[in-house]
Structures are given as C-alpha cells and as structure tokens.
Amino acid sequence: MKNDKQLLDLYSDYLISAFGQTTATGLSSLLDGEISHDRVQRLLAGKEQTSADLWRLVKPHVRQIESEDGVVIVDDSIAEKPYTDENDIVCWHYDHSQQRTVKGINFVTCLYHSQGVSLPVGFELVRKTERYTDPKTGKEKRRSDKTKNEMYRDLLQQAVKNQIPFKYALNDIWFASAENMNFVKLTLKKEFVMPLTGNRKVALSVNAKQPGRYQRVDTLELEPMKPVTVYLEGVGFALLLIKQVFTNEDGSTGIQYLVASDTTRDGNGIAAIYHKRWNVEPYHKSLKQNASLEKSPTQTVTTQTNHFFAALCGYIKLELLKGATKLNHCALKSKLYLHAIHAAYAKLQELNPVQLAA
C-alpha cells in the first residue's frame, strides 16, 4: 500500500507525463488499477498542502544549489479555469499581462534562482473569501482579506527565516511600492532592483526631498544606463535610478526605469541583476504547460489546492531533470510525447490494423 508521499510522487509524475486532462481515474488506469481512483481522490481531498510543506520538500535541493549570488523573485500569475465553478480560489482576477479579467486561480510564488536553477520555495493562493456589493454596479463581488503585497512581504520574510542565501529581491512593477522597498532594505536587510512607472515621483537631492520638490521620473533628462542618485517619495534611503532603452518586437522603442537600493552598482550591473527576474516567466509557462496545472477537473478548494501543489512538485522534477539531461522543460516534454507516439504506433501494429491499400 502506497503512503501519501509515495502517491504524491506518482501523481506528480503523472502530471508531467500527461498530455490531456489529468484525473484520478486517469492515473488509476495508467497504473492498471494498482491504485484505485478512490485512493487518488482521497489524496487530493486530504490535508491541504501549504508553503511550509513545499519548503520541506524542496529544501534539500535548494541546499545543493544555493549561493550568495542567488536571487529571490516574487511574482504572481493566474492559472485559468474558465469552465470551473467559482469558489474562494477559482474566481475573477484582473490579468495585467492580458489587460482583462480572467477566471482562475491567482497564485503568488517566491522563486529562488541560483547557479542556473530556479526552484519555488514558497507560495500563496489568493483566496477571495469576503463578499461585498460594488457601489457602482450594485453587483456582488469577492475580495481577499490579504493583499498580494502582504503576501509578497510574508514570502520574503519566510525565505529569510528559512536561511536561503540571497542578496537581491526582484519583482515586477506591481510590487514596487514604497512599503515593499522599505521592508526589503530596512526590515530584511536585503537589497532590491525594481522597475518604476514613469509617473513615480523622485527628488534629485536630500535638499529637494525635504521641501517635497519631487519630479516625475519620465520628465527627467536621463542618459541611458547611467545611474542617477534619487530619493523616492515614501522611501527613507537613496536609490540609484537607470533608464533602459530597448527595441520591442514590433520595432517600436521601449523605455524601462529601474531603481536599485545597492548604490555601489553601475548601470550594467543593475540591469544584469534585474534580468534574472525573467526566470520567473519560464517557471509560470512550464507549470501550466508541462506540469498540467490547468488540466485538472477538480472542483473543491482543497482538491484544487492539492493539485496545484502536485503541479509544483512536477515543475521541481522537471527543473532537476533539466540539470541532469541538459534539456529544457519543453524539450523533456517533447521527448516524452515522442516516446508516447512510438508506444502507441507499436501497439497499433501489434493489433494488426486493416490495410486500406490493395
């Protein structure tokens, strides 16, 4: 009889191997009935797995790749569930990447990146447990009693408590609040690199800051990649500001403003550190496409949470396999798919299909 840890291991393997919907019946059939559908369902309906459970699982792998050059990235994403009934975690969220509201599970991850390996070390699901009436539309809506910025700070705090070595915290523009900056630098004693919107206000000296002579970032005459010392409204210490100019895929020119709390860095150093944040994008993509995050028909908060946890386990396995095989996640998945086609073709030949040609 498999224990729950062994069954979770099998289920996460199944999520990596599957190419369609992932169900308890599907895993049972794959194992030729060795484990019953009900046994798999009881695993998913059991105790909800938490960020602490994830840390216990991933900790030994983090210890193998940790370094002082490691960075911690906090970001959120949405696993779309358009056909699933709404509940506290499957609900409507605004997706900034798509500029629209989508239905699904909104999750925040703390991702540790070191020595070319990216491992999730903490997570929180956005739970919209409070209901209220929108004063403008009169419609009932849901909201969470905890903001994503609070989750951001809690996840970083836990990473420090877990003694994960890192110098820089990285995030996108949605987490670049003055409160988060103060928390990282003053409370956690860590550094950060964060992007700013062009309408954020800065002072160019302490003398300008004291009487409140702030200017919008996009009105400053900045030389690309040349750091300028600034004082951001609401932040109690000096920052280095750089302006990045780049060409978009459509040929248009884009501008990004970055601020760093480490005032010893030059412009290229700041940009190089922030570039590591993009490791969270393939993490989100692989979790959804290669670890079957969005392919489960689970219906309850508990089963959906535990499926999410199992998908995280699947991602971790793929990331560790990447190091062992030198193949990225998509290449690993393609290799599995090719083996599946070979097995199906061989079985078809074994069944001696009818030949249509004369």
Salt bridges, closest charged atoms under 4 A:
ASP4 OD1 - ARG39 NH2 3.00
ASP9 OD1 - LYS317 NZ 2.71
ASP13 OD1 - LYS317 NZ 2.66
ASP38 OD1 - HIS37 ND1 3.11
GLU48 OE1 - ARG127 NH2 3.05
ASP53 OD2 - LYS47 NZ 3.25
ASP53 OD1 - ARG56 NH2 2.38
GLU66 OE1 - ARG63 NH1 2.81
ASP75 OD2 - ARG277 NH1 3.32
ASP76 OD2 - LYS148 NZ 2.96
GLU86 OE2 - ARG142 NE 3.06
ASP88 OD1 - ARG142 NH1 2.93
GLU124 OE2 - LYS146 NZ 2.83
GLU130 OE1 - ARG143 NE 3.36
ASP134 OD2 - LYS141 NZ 2.84
GLU140 OE1 - ARG131 NH1 3.03
ASP154 OD2 - LYS146 NZ 2.69
GLU179 OE2 - ARG153 NH2 3.45
GLU191 OE1 - LYS185 NZ 3.01
ASP218 OD2 - ARG216 NH2 2.77
ASP262 OD2 - LYS167 NZ 3.53
ASP262 OD2 - ARG265 NE 3.80
GLU281 OE2 - ARG277 NH2 3.29
GLU319 OE2 - LYS322 NZ 3.02
GLU319 OE1 - HIS329 NE2 2.72
GLU350 OE2 - LYS347 NZ 3.23
